[in-house]
Amino acid sequence: MAKTRISISLERDQAERIGQHAERAGMDVSAYLVHAATRQMAESDAIEEQFAEVDALIARAEQAASGLPAGPAPELTEQERREVEGALGLVHGRDRHDRRPGHAA
């Protein structure tokens, strides 16, 4: 596979620190930067996947809210209140039994 050259600009102290870290890792600067960027992309992808359900829920709520009339919000039904609490639980990392994943009950 053909390689592509990318030029970046950074402060001298940043370049020196990157060079030092690359040397300690036994890599040249290019390999070190590619490795660091690849790790960052994998982490970002994992975070996006982790929050995909919440992001979709927010998008659906925003879409539904865009059709509502302006003015004070109507009172919620009991079912709507439970749905809101469930959605907030997702945002705050709680399951239906009010437990946070990975924490003892």
Secondary structure by P-SEA (a helix, b strand, c coil): cbbbbbbbbbcaaaaaaaaaaaaaacccaaaaaaaaaaaaaaaaaaaaaaaaaaaaaaaaaaaaaaaccccccccccaaaaaaaaaaaaaaaccccccccccccc
